[in-house]
């Protein structure tokens, strides 16, 4: 069980307001009218196992009266998915969706060949947590409808004396993914989106046909998946959605995101140039997933926005997404002051790492201001925040403008309430500035001695003195 799947479990708990919905629809309409293109495919598939059973416990917690289809007025993907469509066609698609979407027909929209469905699937496929965040209520609607169908589906199968069945899926995937399947026989795979399969073997195999594809498929291989399902084991919900689908003749069985399968085998057939992969459903109570429970329990005490931001921060080019999510987290009302200080501290670090020094200083300054406001109620925590933030501001000044660093560092060492170790670090920074930026070894040695006098436990301070004296 990885962080991304756990995040989906928690994600749906964040309600979207009607104002968010209206902002989203306005933004989406503008995107439609601009007619800008969207990438058709991405080969990012969480091959690094970037943590996906973290994002479906939250799934059941959105209140019934929350307006369906969540959105934010932040940047949304461009949505011209068919270049042959005119602007008028796109406007009609948009208006149709806005007018007709209801929570009880979420599955219908999922199975339609509509721009909305394609955007949603791309967000899941690329594990884009910011985009998935915007779809949180729609995911809730899908899971809720699928869960209700699942109960009846299992009851009907048992009444018919069926304990296992097989469903199929044909698709083209990259050679890199083929290698991953070959190298992970017997391993577990978790779906990062809703998984569409068919009970009709021939219908599923049609999706292995390259001739029907609108893009270059030279780097892709035809793969035919067989999924063996034991209906008696505990799993994420799945159901025959034929009656709820736009396409009534596909005998479609849909599996919830976060469903666990075991990769049993993979074989190549030269006769039809197709890979055949056999997978079987795995119980969510499988002991191999027990180790994730401590992480799951720990996360319940954390803001979902902070978890999403942490996740985004660890992804490639995730700075913008992480910053946006941290800013959203700052809008939470009623949190203790150190909650906001931690977020500003993280934002400052991210800005500094990305060379945005002025923004980093602004964030550290926010910590100082918030902590000074709370110093009488929480003196120890507040003082710690003030000391470390001022020290971090001085460190940035020592990089971009050492003339401003010296006064800030003097302010730190002259404050009688500051910790001696913080003062020691401040003296050390002044010594570095005098040595490296101002070429004054005597002043550098003086401040290195002062750093050692305030904290004699750090070997680095002794080494600084020795180097200058040599």
Secondary structure, DSSP 8 states (H G I E B T S, - for coil): --HHHHHHHHHTTS---HHHHHHHHHHHHHHHHHT-B--S------TT----SB---GGG-S-TTS-SS---SS-----B--TTS-HHHHHHHHHHHHHH--GGGHHHHHHS--HHHHHHHHHHHTT-HHHHHHTHHHHHHHHHHHHHHHHHHHHHHHHTT--EEEEEEEEEEEHHHHHHHHTTTT-EEE-SS-EEEES-HHHHHGGG-GGG-SS--TTEEEEEEEEEEETTS--S-EEE-TTTSS-TTS-EEEE-TT-EEEEEEEEEETTTTEEEEEEEE--TT-GGGGGGHHHHHHHTTS-HHHHHHHHHHTSTT-HHHHHHHHHHHHT-SS--HHHHHHHHHHHHHHHHHTT-HHHHHHHHHHHHHHHHHTTTTSHHHHHHHHHHHHHHHHHHHHHH-HHHHHHHHHHHHT-TTS-HHHHHHHHHHHHHIIIIIS--HHHHHHHHHHHHHH-TT-HHHHHHHHHHH-
